[in-house]
C-alpha cells in the first residue's frame, strides 16, 4: 500500500457538480445572448430554451 501522501485521491462529487454547474451557467448565458441578438432562428428559440432547461443541474 502506498503511503498516504502518495495515494491518488478521486475527485470529490461536489467538485464535479460545481464544475458542471459553472459550465451549464456559461453555456446557458451564451444561448440566451444568442437568442436576444436573434442569432437563433425564431422557430428554434423554444427548442434551445427547452434544451438548456433539460440540462439544468438544479432539476
C-alpha positions as CSV (number, residue, x, y, z in Angstrom):
1,X,0.0,0.0,0.0
2,X,1.2,3.5,-0.8
3,X,1.9,6.0,2.0
4,X,-0.9,8.5,2.5
5,X,1.0,11.3,0.8
6,X,1.5,9.2,-2.4
7,X,-2.1,7.9,-2.7
8,X,-4.2,9.3,-5.5
9,X,-7.5,10.7,-4.5
10,X,-10.6,10.5,-6.5
11,X,-12.3,13.8,-7.4
12,X,-15.0,14.8,-5.0
13,X,-18.6,14.7,-6.1
14,X,-19.1,18.3,-5.0
15,X,-16.2,19.4,-7.2
16,X,-17.8,17.7,-10.3
17,X,-21.2,19.2,-9.6
18,X,-19.6,22.6,-9.1
19,X,-17.8,22.3,-12.4
20,X,-20.9,21.1,-14.3
21,X,-22.9,24.0,-12.8
22,X,-20.3,26.5,-14.0
23,X,-20.2,25.1,-17.5
24,X,-24.0,24.9,-17.6
25,X,-24.5,28.5,-16.5
26,X,-21.9,29.8,-19.0
27,X,-23.5,27.9,-21.9
28,X,-27.0,28.9,-20.9
29,X,-25.9,32.6,-20.8
30,X,-24.4,32.3,-24.2
31,X,-27.5,30.8,-25.6
32,X,-29.7,33.4,-24.1
33,X,-27.5,36.2,-25.6
34,X,-27.7,34.5,-29.0
35,X,-31.4,34.4,-28.8
36,X,-31.6,38.0,-27.7
37,X,-29.4,39.0,-30.6
38,X,-31.6,37.0,-32.9
39,X,-28.7,34.7,-33.9
40,X,-31.0,31.8,-33.3
41,X,-33.9,31.5,-35.9
42,X,-37.2,32.3,-34.3
43,X,-38.5,28.7,-34.9
44,X,-35.7,27.3,-32.8
45,X,-35.8,29.6,-29.8
46,X,-38.2,27.5,-27.7
47,X,-36.2,24.3,-28.5
48,X,-33.0,25.9,-27.4
49,X,-34.5,27.2,-24.2
50,X,-36.1,23.7,-23.5
51,X,-32.8,22.0,-24.2
52,X,-30.9,24.1,-21.6
53,X,-33.7,23.6,-19.1
54,X,-33.3,19.9,-19.5
55,X,-29.6,20.1,-18.7
56,X,-30.2,22.3,-15.6
57,X,-28.3,20.8,-12.7
58,X,-30.8,22.2,-10.2
59,X,-33.5,19.9,-11.5
